[in-house]
Amino acid sequence: MSVAPAVRYQGTIHELQKELMTRYYGELTDIAEGRSDAKNAHLLIAGNPVEILRAFDILPVYPEVNALQLAVRKVSLPLIQKAEEFGYATDNCAYVKADIGLFHAGGVAPFGTVPKADLLLCNYVGCNVYLNWFEHLAELTGSPAVNIDIPFIRTQGGEPTADDIRYVVAQLEELIALLERITGKRLDREKLRRTVDLSAQAGELWAKIKDLTKQRPAPYDAYFDSVTMMAPLYCLRGTEECVSFFQTAYAEMSAKVARGEGPLAQERFRIVIEGPPPWPFLRAFRDLFTRWGAVAVASTYSTVGGLWEFGFRHDPAKPLESIARHMLAENLCNRTMLQRYDQIQRYARDWNADALVIHSVKSCRLFSAGQGDMREHFVHDLDLPTLLIESDLEDPRYFSHAQLRNRIDAFFEALEQRRVTAAADAADAAGVAS
Amino acid sequence: MTGWEQYRDVIEDREFPTVRDWRERTGGKVIGCFPVYAPVELPYALGMLPVGIFGGGNRIELAHADSRFQSFICSIVKSTLELGFIGKLDLFDGLLFHSICDPARNLASVMQRNFAERPAIYVHLPQNMTSPSVVPWFASELRRVGEALGAVAGRPIRDVDMARAIGAYEVVRGLLRHLYALRTEAPERISTAELYTLARLVTLMDPAESAPILRDAIERSQQRQERPKDRIRVVLVGSFCEQPPLELIESLESAGCYLVDDDFLQGWRWARRAVAGGGDPYEALARAYVEDSVHLSTKHDLRRPRAQALIESVKSSRADAVIFLGAKFCEPGLFDYALYRRALEEHGIPHLFLEFEEKMWLYDRVRGEVETFVESMLFTEATA
């Protein structure tokens, strides 16, 4: 193989994202340091009702995003170890441990200060650790807490039941009543419709951006560059800023398609990546694929907070019902493993992928538990070359660069060989035919 | 003796002899139920036998399942899948899984894919205990599961049968509550190894047939004349799903502990008091789960933190200490430990953290740790 030259991955959207996130964390810090009396609620990324919070002008705080920011800035380990001193196990999710460590450090992080929550809003969407996490935060901080119970998808057709929708809408109405008490103001239903509409617009643009990676070359990496776009999608959804960001992103990516540009000089392999990234070593991990000219054309991780690419949009005409639907069915976390298999299969087919890479992370068992079965299914039932590698999304102790490099190199060597053999077979067949 | 020794092998035998026997006698169908909590009344109301599936214990080798679930996944998930691969679940006509943790949820999918001929029915257990909507919703969920089980049974589920099934399980839950109270009061009269064996037997039998065994055990325990030993009274937590080997429980006792409360097999004795009869049986069951169940580690009731419930348990059972006996890699249990530790330290209650694996053979190390813990407490007591 020829080793690809070092790549500068940053583009307009990366710069813009940085600017937006700096502003967002500035707002959080202003609350934490008493310069703002805005209310804030902590909630989780997987399908959530952030539109309702935005309609109340309540700032959303995402402990998952805070935790990954700590890892990206390589300060997660001492915080994880601090939590372990308080009795958390090495086998507990390191996102939670980093966040608990951050609490004990006064919430002060390199990117801003996390304020005490006016409400701990646990949107229980698939991940059971969410429940533990917010239960622990409630115990530690004394902030009021509520669980929004989202029934898992469990019917043959993969759809929520009518009772599920009614149940979630009822809980959202109860949440609204609670937020009215916390903020001392009535919900402006028109403003709610507006925030839901802004989410619909962002979802539409995000879906169009995702569709662009069906092109050859894909204009961006649907794993490593998607995570850049996911930050505003989650932290700013329901705002004009978010829509504006995605308009810029769509324009940038469309222009790249028009110019036939991809993130690498040459797109040699198109892959689907399953699982969250190793945040403490994101750049090093990306380089392991770049050296083979491998570009992700789709990723499951980019759907943890919402699945827009298959048609779902928030509906301002039915704000609560569409928020409920988003929480119940239109995000990866509340769907079954078998629905995830279907999602990956669809990516592989419609986005023309050559292979599947499963990045198994110890911390997130929602993602990882059973990924050996996933590999079995794709290799044996669907004949899709599949690589299963392990590390972690937050804890740097589980990242072994040399081991990962060996596995990834061996996989792409085999994939290259498979391609050469297939070409030779095709040439032979053509020769025989003539 | 409570006559429990004859059941030692029965509860560990993955040929499920009591279940085979029941099936041969009745011709009925069998539904496997993953821990922690399963609505066993539903299959029973349909004439099927609900049976506790607690993994492979220490009697099977993992030959296939560890390639499907990673090394950091708890053993019960893998060994349950292994039971499927080696044909030990052929006896079952369907399986019930529920939303107790992430690996258990994914296991339901993996089982469904690998054993498509055997329905894997999934129950969502609610987690918003304060919503006025939760009881009606959970009742509707139980109805939905009842319909899915009805498809396995080949007939629809009737309210009258549901009420009867709740009554049948209420009898054994009541008897288990009685035995647990007996043990708390006078642990020298019934050991935890005995009580555990009997409680486990309940998960493998028709309640109509296990109830007389429990009644007999109560009678024998009450008649037993045994002098209390010089042991500490301990509440044990952390073993609510994957179960430790019986020998490990015996080791804890012989190392100097009277276990006066525990969370073994909680799903089969979840109700703190009798489920209210009359009215809609689904709603009665749903209400009892939401409002009146024991502090399950997989049930997140923000009104009643589990650490607080543990402290209450220590006080009400007059325990001297707590042993946290957690299954390796069990994330809900390990999370609970952090909060338990904090609360126990605040209340000055001594505690010991232990981990187990269902497939363990050697207990000397654990026994040594417990003996040291017990000795330190007895010594402190003696010198106080």
Interface residues (C-beta under 8 A of the other chain):
Chain A: A83 F86 G87 Y88 A89 D91 N92 C93 V96 Y124 G126 C127 N128 V129 L131 N132 E135 H136 A138 E139 A145 V146 N147 I148 D149 P151 F152 R154 T161 D163 D164 R166 Y167 A170 Q171 E174 T336 M337 L338 Y341 S360 K362 C364 R365 L366 S368 A369 G370 Q371 G372 D373 E376 H377 E390
Chain B: D66 S67 R68 F69 Q70 F72 I73 V77 S99 I100 C101 D102 P103 R105 N106 L107 A108 S109 V110 Q112 R113 N114 Y122 V123 H124 P126 Q127 N128 M129 T130 S131 P132 S133 V134 W137 S140 E141 R144 T298 H300 L302 P305 A307 K328 F329 E331 P332 L334 F335 D336 Y337 A338 L339 R341 R342
